């Protein structure tokens, strides 16, 4: 099954910005999860260094998510990358 992985690298000042924007970011996550487009999401242990990752059902869903994500639009995220990923076990 071909999925898409989104990798986020947090901005240096992410903590100051993230608190205010988290409700809108979480609502977007919830919307995509409820529709089946977002399969899983989480942060790495050291979010400041390693960021976070989300797995989407398709590249189109991943692109749509990042295009409107408040974290990306408001500087909580310094950079992002979308990678196609071939799942073997589910």
Backbone as ProteinMPNN parsed JSONL, in Angstrom:
{"seq_chain_A": "XXXXXXXXXXXXXXXXXXXXXXXXXXXXXXXXXXXXXXXXXXXXXXXXXXXXXXXXXXXXXXXXXXXXXXXXXXXXXXXXXXXXXXXXXX", "coords_chain_A": {"N_chain_A": [[0.851, -1.179, 0.0], [0.636, 2.153, -0.902], [1.54, 4.946, 0.845], [1.777, 8.241, 2.358], [4.235, 10.116, 3.988], [4.621, 12.761, 6.225], [7.071, 14.914, 7.282], [7.947, 17.11, 9.797], [9.986, 19.836, 10.716], [10.593, 21.608, 13.548], [10.392, 25.132, 14.243], [12.85, 27.359, 15.685], [11.712, 28.903, 17.726], [9.403, 27.515, 18.366], [7.89, 26.668, 20.613], [6.829, 28.954, 21.828], [5.028, 29.866, 19.923], [3.407, 27.649, 19.353], [1.553, 27.006, 21.391], [-0.658, 28.816, 21.301], [-1.623, 28.242, 18.757], [-2.206, 25.567, 18.752], [-4.914, 24.51, 19.24], [-6.247, 24.973, 16.733], [-4.589, 23.595, 14.983], [-4.852, 20.993, 16.017], [-7.582, 20.577, 15.572], [-7.561, 20.421, 12.805], [-5.996, 18.124, 12.452], [-7.769, 16.283, 13.662], [-9.957, 16.418, 11.898], [-8.862, 15.368, 9.496], [-8.149, 12.85, 10.395], [-10.629, 11.755, 11.116], [-11.803, 11.526, 8.624], [-10.366, 9.502, 7.551], [-8.081, 10.039, 6.177], [-5.765, 10.727, 7.59], [-3.619, 8.626, 9.167], [-1.864, 8.131, 11.311], [-0.073, 10.068, 13.771], [2.53, 11.917, 15.352], [5.009, 13.133, 17.711], [8.601, 13.142, 17.762], [10.869, 11.966, 20.326], [12.662, 14.073, 21.036], [11.494, 16.807, 20.24], [12.32, 19.386, 19.523], [14.732, 18.967, 18.227], [14.267, 16.801, 16.452], [11.654, 16.953, 15.456], [8.441, 16.105, 14.067], [6.138, 13.557, 12.846], [3.797, 12.42, 10.424], [1.472, 10.088, 9.077], [-0.168, 9.599, 6.115], [-3.017, 8.582, 4.15], [-2.72, 9.019, 1.464], [-0.696, 10.772, -0.961], [-1.938, 13.056, -1.947], [-3.716, 13.7, 0.139], [-1.871, 14.295, 2.15], [-0.596, 16.545, 1.044], [-2.764, 18.311, 0.891], [-3.319, 18.601, 3.627], [-0.938, 19.879, 4.666], [-1.012, 22.238, 3.197], [-2.934, 23.796, 4.45], [-2.327, 23.832, 7.146], [-2.257, 25.307, 10.296], [0.079, 25.374, 11.901], [2.186, 25.225, 10.044], [1.615, 27.417, 8.412], [1.964, 29.55, 10.137], [4.549, 29.664, 11.157], [5.359, 27.837, 13.169], [6.444, 25.545, 12.306], [9.496, 25.013, 10.79], [10.396, 23.782, 8.454], [9.229, 21.371, 6.048], [8.646, 18.065, 4.744], [7.404, 15.889, 2.3], [7.105, 12.506, 1.845], [6.771, 9.691, -0.249], [5.674, 6.492, 0.75], [6.018, 3.044, 1.035], [4.063, 0.782, 2.463], [4.454, -2.304, 4.078], [3.532, -4.13, 6.058], [0.456, -4.048, 7.818]], "CA_chain_A": [[0.0, 0.0, 0.0], [1.418, 3.385, -0.978], [1.102, 5.996, 1.761], [2.63, 9.428, 2.344], [4.726, 10.531, 5.301], [4.986, 14.168, 6.347], [8.046, 15.189, 8.332], [8.021, 18.525, 10.172], [11.064, 20.312, 11.576], [10.055, 22.748, 14.277], [11.151, 26.38, 14.265], [13.581, 27.562, 16.938], [10.808, 29.475, 18.731], [8.13, 26.818, 18.186], [7.102, 26.546, 21.851], [6.112, 30.21, 22.061], [3.943, 29.991, 18.942], [2.575, 26.45, 19.266], [0.472, 26.977, 22.383], [-1.835, 29.543, 20.807], [-2.101, 27.666, 17.502], [-2.477, 24.138, 18.877], [-6.32, 24.118, 19.023], [-6.572, 24.955, 15.305], [-3.795, 22.491, 14.416], [-5.487, 19.747, 16.487], [-8.862, 20.448, 14.858], [-7.242, 19.954, 11.446], [-5.623, 16.718, 12.608], [-8.997, 15.527, 13.931], [-10.747, 16.381, 10.663], [-8.23, 14.435, 8.559], [-8.217, 11.507, 10.981], [-12.018, 11.302, 11.033], [-12.112, 11.18, 7.235], [-9.545, 8.363, 7.158], [-6.902, 10.486, 5.439], [-4.625, 10.726, 8.506], [-3.595, 7.316, 9.819], [-1.186, 8.287, 12.606], [0.721, 11.293, 13.888], [3.179, 12.049, 16.646], [6.3, 13.817, 17.78], [9.744, 12.355, 18.191], [11.206, 12.269, 21.723], [13.254, 15.409, 21.117], [10.773, 17.532, 19.187], [13.096, 20.544, 19.082], [15.792, 18.489, 17.332], [13.824, 15.818, 15.462], [10.363, 17.307, 14.89], [7.296, 15.204, 14.159], [5.842, 12.782, 11.644], [2.413, 11.989, 10.225], [1.294, 9.144, 7.972], [-1.428, 9.859, 5.433], [-3.487, 7.536, 3.243], [-2.299, 9.336, 0.095], [0.098, 11.994, -1.114], [-2.886, 14.164, -2.113], [-4.191, 14.064, 1.476], [-0.751, 14.933, 2.847], [-0.424, 17.881, 0.464], [-3.907, 19.126, 1.312], [-3.142, 18.909, 5.038], [0.104, 20.889, 4.9], [-1.397, 23.504, 2.566], [-3.778, 24.592, 5.33], [-2.004, 23.604, 8.553], [-1.883, 26.533, 11.011], [1.47, 25.31, 12.358], [3.058, 25.54, 8.915], [1.298, 28.756, 7.92], [2.293, 30.586, 11.126], [5.929, 29.625, 11.6], [5.7, 26.847, 14.195], [7.248, 24.589, 11.561], [10.549, 25.651, 9.978], [10.412, 23.144, 7.137], [8.514, 20.092, 5.985], [8.935, 17.212, 3.596], [6.444, 14.811, 2.066], [7.748, 11.36, 1.204], [5.941, 8.524, -0.531], [6.127, 5.389, 1.591], [5.38, 1.781, 0.69], [3.815, -0.014, 3.65], [4.46, -3.745, 3.833], [2.619, -4.719, 7.048], [-0.482, -3.111, 8.435]], "C_chain_A": [[0.891, 1.235, 0.0], [0.769, 4.45, -0.102], [2.004, 7.205, 1.582], [2.971, 9.804, 3.777], [5.079, 12.008, 5.228], [5.926, 14.3, 7.529], [8.101, 16.694, 8.549], [9.268, 18.752, 11.01], [10.559, 21.588, 12.237], [10.986, 23.958, 14.182], [11.825, 26.53, 15.626], [12.67, 28.058, 18.056], [9.44, 28.798, 18.723], [7.274, 26.81, 19.445], [6.267, 27.797, 22.106], [4.905, 30.349, 21.136], [2.937, 28.846, 19.021], [1.377, 26.47, 20.21], [-0.795, 27.637, 21.858], [-2.453, 28.878, 19.573], [-2.501, 26.2, 17.615], [-3.949, 23.774, 18.68], [-6.7, 24.04, 17.541], [-5.83, 23.819, 14.597], [-4.448, 21.151, 14.771], [-6.821, 19.526, 15.781], [-8.629, 19.943, 13.44], [-6.821, 18.49, 11.476], [-6.87, 15.853, 12.784], [-9.851, 15.359, 12.681], [-10.17, 15.344, 9.688], [-8.256, 13.008, 9.091], [-9.631, 10.941, 10.843], [-12.387, 10.876, 9.612], [-11.329, 9.961, 6.74], [-8.295, 8.74, 6.385], [-5.63, 10.489, 6.292], [-4.658, 9.436, 9.307], [-2.933, 7.361, 11.183], [-0.317, 9.53, 12.571], [1.363, 11.318, 15.261], [4.491, 12.799, 16.542], [7.391, 12.812, 18.132], [10.116, 12.796, 19.603], [11.771, 13.663, 21.901], [12.665, 16.25, 19.987], [11.565, 18.726, 18.663], [14.167, 20.142, 18.069], [15.243, 17.675, 16.166], [12.449, 16.078, 14.858], [9.285, 16.262, 15.086], [7.047, 14.537, 12.815], [4.352, 12.431, 11.613], [2.36, 11.071, 9.016], [-0.114, 9.35, 7.411], [-1.749, 8.741, 4.449], [-3.069, 7.781, 1.799], [-1.449, 10.6, 0.094], [-0.829, 13.212, -1.238], [-3.407, 14.638, -0.757], [-3.099, 14.778, 2.263], [-0.551, 16.361, 2.345], [-1.547, 18.819, 0.886], [-3.764, 19.526, 2.777], [-2.122, 20.024, 5.228], [-0.257, 22.235, 4.291], [-2.228, 24.389, 3.487], [-3.456, 24.45, 6.805], [-1.563, 24.897, 9.234], [-0.444, 26.523, 11.523], [2.427, 25.704, 11.234], [2.849, 26.981, 8.443], [1.765, 29.867, 8.854], [3.666, 30.416, 11.78], [6.27, 28.715, 12.755], [6.641, 25.81, 13.587], [8.222, 25.354, 10.661], [10.557, 25.091, 8.555], [9.626, 21.839, 7.207], [8.921, 19.352, 4.722], [7.837, 16.162, 3.506], [7.178, 13.714, 1.303], [6.706, 10.272, 0.934], [6.546, 7.351, 0.219], [5.321, 4.14, 1.247], [5.264, 0.908, 1.936], [3.792, -1.497, 3.278], [3.486, -4.457, 4.775], [1.658, -3.655, 7.554], [-1.244, -3.806, 9.54]], "O_chain_A": [[1.803, 1.344, 0.82], [-0.396, 4.806, -0.286], [2.901, 7.191, 0.74], [2.112, 9.809, 4.659], [5.748, 12.454, 4.296], [5.621, 13.856, 8.637], [8.28, 17.461, 7.602], [9.577, 17.965, 11.905], [10.148, 22.531, 11.559], [12.202, 23.818, 14.057], [11.416, 25.899, 16.601], [12.842, 27.67, 19.212], [8.431, 29.43, 19.037], [6.052, 26.933, 19.356], [5.123, 27.703, 22.552], [3.876, 30.893, 21.534], [1.746, 29.048, 18.782], [0.3, 25.994, 19.853], [-1.884, 27.072, 21.964], [-3.665, 28.945, 19.371], [-3.074, 25.643, 16.678], [-4.221, 22.788, 17.996], [-7.412, 23.119, 17.142], [-6.385, 23.163, 13.716], [-4.578, 20.276, 13.914], [-7.151, 18.393, 15.43], [-9.404, 19.134, 12.93], [-7.239, 17.703, 10.627], [-7.01, 14.817, 12.135], [-10.401, 14.285, 12.435], [-10.912, 14.54, 9.123], [-8.372, 12.059, 8.315], [-9.801, 9.773, 10.492], [-13.194, 9.966, 9.425], [-11.589, 9.448, 5.652], [-7.528, 7.867, 5.978], [-4.536, 10.277, 5.769], [-5.612, 9.179, 10.041], [-3.39, 6.701, 12.115], [0.116, 9.987, 11.513], [0.801, 10.797, 16.225], [5.008, 13.061, 15.456], [7.126, 11.767, 18.726], [9.724, 13.881, 20.034], [11.389, 14.367, 22.836], [13.262, 16.386, 18.919], [11.486, 19.044, 17.476], [14.471, 20.906, 17.153], [15.69, 17.83, 15.029], [12.11, 15.478, 13.838], [9.213, 15.613, 16.13], [7.646, 14.888, 11.798], [3.737, 12.18, 12.65], [3.105, 11.249, 8.052], [-1.107, 9.282, 8.135], [-0.853, 8.041, 3.977], [-3.062, 6.851, 0.992], [-1.487, 11.391, 1.036], [-0.532, 14.276, -0.695], [-3.527, 15.841, -0.525], [-3.37, 15.753, 2.964], [-0.358, 17.28, 3.141], [-1.307, 19.984, 1.202], [-4.057, 20.667, 3.136], [-2.418, 21.019, 5.889], [0.149, 23.273, 4.813], [-2.231, 25.61, 3.327], [-4.234, 24.901, 7.645], [-0.596, 25.523, 8.798], [0.192, 27.577, 11.57], [3.382, 26.445, 11.468], [3.81, 27.676, 8.114], [1.943, 31.004, 8.419], [3.912, 30.972, 12.85], [7.377, 28.803, 13.286], [7.516, 25.27, 14.265], [7.825, 26.22, 9.88], [10.705, 25.832, 7.583], [9.394, 21.286, 8.283], [9.458, 19.928, 3.776], [7.399, 15.617, 4.519], [7.786, 13.957, 0.261], [5.868, 9.975, 1.786], [7.766, 7.222, 0.316], [4.093, 4.181, 1.177], [6.26, 0.357, 2.407], [3.181, -1.888, 2.283], [2.702, -5.297, 4.333], [2.029, -2.49, 7.694], [-2.089, -3.189, 10.189]]}, "name": "protein", "num_of_chains": 1, "seq": "XXXXXXXXXXXXXXXXXXXXXXXXXXXXXXXXXXXXXXXXXXXXXXXXXXXXXXXXXXXXXXXXXXXXXXXXXXXXXXXXXXXXXXXXXX"}
